[in-house]
Structures are given as C-alpha cells and as structure tokens.
Amino acid sequence: MKFRIGFPVFLASALLASPGAAVDAESLIKSLTANGATVTRSGEPMQMLGDRDRDYLSQLPTRGLKAVHRQEVEEIVEANQLPSIDVEIRFRYDSADIEPASVPDLNALGAALTHKSLATARVLLNGHTDAKGGNDSNMTLSERRAEAVRDYLVSHFSIGAARLIAIGYGEERLKNTADPDAAENRRVEVVNLGP
C-alpha cells in the first residue's frame, strides 16, 4: 500500500487497537519485526537505509519538526516500506494529557521498544487527530500528544530520547475519511526506522 500526504499509513498485517482494547508488547513486536529481524510492510527483510536517508534521519530534531521535515520523513518511510503500527492512545479532550485507560497500551509499547529485537531501533511517533477543530490547533495538538507519548516512554522505560522522534500530523492523514470526527482518527502511529 502506498502512502502519500493526506492518506493514512497503516500496515495491513499490523494490529490496530480497537476502541477500549488493550494491545500487548508481543503483538507490537510482531508488527514491527519478524522473528527478531526487522521486515518491511511487504514482509521482506528490511535493508539498511541508504546513506542519504540515514544521515537525514540522524540529524532530525526529536520534536518540533517543520512541514518540510514531515514530508521528507514520509517519503523515506514510503520508499523503504518501513514497518508501522497504529496504537490508539486516549487523551483528555483538547489536551495532551494521557487518559489513565491508555497507560497499559503505553506500557506495552515501552516493553516492545525495550525488547532485544527493537532495543536499538529509532522510532517515529506520529501523532494524529480527528477533524474537530481548526487545522492549526489540530497540528499543535497532535505534536503535543506525540511528545507526551515520547516523554512517557523516556521517563518510564529509560528509552534514550534520541531514539524517539515525535511528529504531529494534525488531521492531514485521517484513518477514517468517511467519518473525519471518528475516534480511530485520534491515534499514534509507531514507525520502526531500524537501527
């Protein structure tokens, strides 16, 4: 599946957390790896990123990316078919405060990212909102929410901050375009960039 700006990225074989359903570390690991080896969305072994892509990603700030960065990152993810999964993290209304009900999912994500098969991976945390509110406020909110997930993982799992890149996409890439206000549009996409 190709992804482009305005179109949601989702690994067809990946686990999608349905509303209220908790994810577990094992499922997250399987979605981002296969038998300890990182694979692409098509199931092929993931090749090392080319020098240009690797250098670009290594120089990105871990928060506050500009639109040009987001577009470049999307192109790298698409070109390399990097494995990804959507995790539904609930936040308080119009806030980056994580709902207590989402803590088990965050803990599962933290356990997955500290597992030996993902322990050296750099990871994108792409925040998404529904279409309620204005474009600018949704962009800011999605950035704050991605950063909240990043901060939780760093503080609770001692994951190196440089491994986690928080990006906000606002309402640009709705999962459910038929219902732009649907809860499934409010999510964090996790993308494995490889070691």
C-alpha positions in Angstrom: 0.0 0.0 0.0 1.4 3.3 -1.0 1.0 6.2 1.3 1.0 9.9 0.5 0.2 13.1 2.2 -3.4 13.1 3.2 -3.7 9.3 3.1 -3.3 7.3 6.3 -0.5 4.9 6.6 -1.3 1.5 8.0 0.5 -1.8 7.8 -2.2 -4.2 6.5 -0.9 -7.0 8.7 -0.4 -4.8 11.7 -2.5 -4.9 14.8 -4.9 -2.0 15.2 -6.1 -1.4 18.7 -9.9 -1.2 18.6 -11.6 1.3 21.0 -11.1 0.1 24.5 -9.0 -2.9 23.6 -5.5 -3.1 25.1 -2.5 -4.0 23.0 0.3 -6.2 24.2 4.0 -6.0 23.8 4.3 -9.3 21.9 1.8 -8.1 19.3 3.5 -4.8 18.9 6.9 -6.6 18.5 5.5 -8.9 15.9 4.0 -6.0 13.9 7.4 -4.2 13.9 9.6 -7.2 13.5 9.5 -10.9 12.4 11.5 -13.4 14.4 13.7 -10.7 15.8 14.5 -9.3 12.3 13.0 -6.1 11.1 10.9 -6.5 8.0 9.2 -4.1 5.6 5.5 -3.8 5.2 5.6 -6.4 2.3 7.3 -8.9 4.7 10.8 -8.6 3.1 13.8 -8.3 5.3 14.5 -4.6 5.9 17.6 -3.3 4.3 19.8 -0.7 6.0 18.7 2.7 5.0 20.8 4.4 2.3 23.4 6.9 3.5 21.3 9.9 2.5 18.2 8.7 4.3 20.1 7.6 7.4 22.1 10.9 7.6 18.9 12.9 7.2 17.1 11.0 9.9 20.0 11.1 12.2 20.1 14.9 12.1 16.3 15.4 12.7 15.3 17.1 16.0 13.3 14.7 18.2 10.4 17.2 18.5 9.1 20.3 16.7 9.5 19.2 13.1 8.5 21.6 10.4 6.3 20.7 7.5 9.2 20.2 5.2 10.7 17.6 7.6 7.3 15.8 7.9 7.1 15.5 4.1 10.7 14.3 3.8 10.2 11.7 6.6 7.0 10.4 4.8 9.0 10.0 1.6 11.7 8.0 3.4 9.1 5.8 5.1 7.3 5.1 1.8 10.4 4.5 -0.2 11.8 2.0 2.3 8.4 0.5 3.2 9.2 0.8 6.9 7.1 -1.3 9.3 4.5 0.6 11.3 1.5 0.1 13.6 -1.3 2.4 14.9 -1.8 2.5 18.6 -4.9 4.2 19.9 -3.9 6.4 22.8 -6.7 8.3 24.5 -6.1 11.8 25.7 -8.3 14.2 27.6 -10.4 16.4 25.4 -8.4 19.1 23.6 -5.4 18.2 25.7 -2.1 16.2 25.6 -2.9 14.7 29.0 -2.9 10.9 28.6 -6.1 9.2 29.9 -5.3 6.6 32.6 -7.1 3.9 30.4 -4.2 4.2 27.9 -1.4 3.6 30.3 -1.5 -0.2 29.7 -1.1 0.4 26.0 1.8 2.8 26.6 3.4 0.2 28.9 3.1 -2.4 26.2 4.7 -0.1 23.7 7.5 0.7 26.1 8.1 -3.0 26.7 8.1 -3.6 23.0 10.7 -0.9 22.3 13.0 -2.2 25.0 12.8 -5.8 23.7 16.1 -7.0 22.3 14.7 -7.0 18.7 13.8 -3.3 18.9 16.3 -2.1 21.6 18.5 -0.2 19.0 15.7 1.0 16.7 15.0 4.7 16.1 11.2 5.2 16.1 8.8 7.7 14.8 5.9 8.6 17.0 3.4 10.2 14.6 0.5 11.9 16.3 -2.9 12.3 14.6 -6.1 14.0 15.5 -9.7 13.9 14.2 -11.0 16.8 12.1 -12.7 18.6 15.0 -11.2 22.0 15.5 -9.1 24.1 13.1 -6.1 22.8 11.1 -3.5 24.9 13.1 -4.9 23.8 16.5 -5.0 20.2 15.4 -1.4 20.3 14.2 -0.3 21.8 17.5 -2.4 19.3 19.5 -1.1 16.3 17.5 2.5 17.4 18.1 1.9 17.8 21.8 0.3 14.4 22.0 3.2 12.7 20.2 5.6 14.5 22.5 3.5 13.3 25.5 3.9 9.7 24.4 7.6 10.2 23.8 8.1 11.8 27.2 6.2 8.9 28.9 8.4 6.3 27.2 11.6 8.1 28.1 10.6 8.7 31.7 9.1 5.2 32.4 11.3 3.0 30.3 14.6 4.8 30.2 14.5 4.8 26.4 17.1 7.2 25.1 15.3 10.4 24.0 17.4 10.4 20.7 15.7 7.2 19.7 12.2 8.7 19.6 11.1 11.3 17.1 7.8 12.9 17.8 5.9 14.3 14.8 2.4 15.9 14.6 0.3 15.5 11.5 -2.9 17.0 12.9 -5.8 16.0 10.7 -3.8 15.6 7.5 -3.9 11.8 7.4 -7.3 10.6 8.6 -7.7 6.9 9.0 -11.5 7.1 8.6 -12.1 9.7 5.9 -15.8 8.8 5.8 -16.1 10.0 9.4 -13.5 12.7 10.0 -14.6 13.1 13.6 -14.3 9.3 14.4 -12.2 8.2 17.4 -10.0 6.0 15.3 -8.5 9.1 13.7 -7.0 10.0 17.1 -4.0 7.8 17.2 -0.3 7.5 17.4 1.5 5.7 14.6 4.7 4.0 15.5 7.2 3.5 12.7 10.4 1.4 13.0 13.3 3.3 11.3 15.7 0.4 12.0 19.0 0.6 14.0 
